[in-house]
């Protein structure tokens, strides 16, 4: 099982920042990276802050032919809270490519996300599994590999995904659109206990990378704070 380094998952965003001069584009990239680092750290209340997200965000998650839409901060908070408490907020990015425009960020990545066996076996509500995955499909994937879901085990779900995150005029997240173009290519692997990263461990590793956002008016509009 290859070892992934969560601290290196977002390096391409830093590389794009290094060559980006447009203040608005830079602000969106800073907000994007901050969101992902906070999400992986289980700090969902900071993700949902008024400076980071609009009042009624919408998450469109499309995977394995299974479509889920989550709307409103309360529902998004419940999703992130569940993931954080079950170590499913931990994910790794491989071959990540990112592009920024005035009102959205687009990304392609081979994504690896931890999935808890207990959620595969017991989740009844849409959206509790990463990317809105279907418990039935994950169980079938495990069966095809000669495995079964175990409530005390963690698994790694892997597939190529494309995402678009639109932002409002103040650089706040409006929506997440997550798509897996080829669901049949998805893989799921049982993790050895030593390869499982807890949310608390991820938070400790990523703490040095989490920076406060600059003042939007000063950074993007060039207005002095009064």
Buried (B, 14 or more C-beta within 10 A) or exposed (E): EEEBEBBEBBEBBEEBBEEBEEBBBBBBBBBBBBBBBBBBBBBBEBBBBEBBBBEEBBBBBBBBEBEBBBEEBEBBBBBBBBBBEBBBBBBBBBEBEBEBBEBBBBBBBBBBBBBBBBBBBEBEEBBBBBBBBBBEBBBEBBEEEEBEBBEEBBBBBBBBBBBBBBBEEEBBBBBBBBBBEEBEEBEBBBBEEEBBBBBEBBBEBBEEBBEEBBBBEEBBEEEEEE
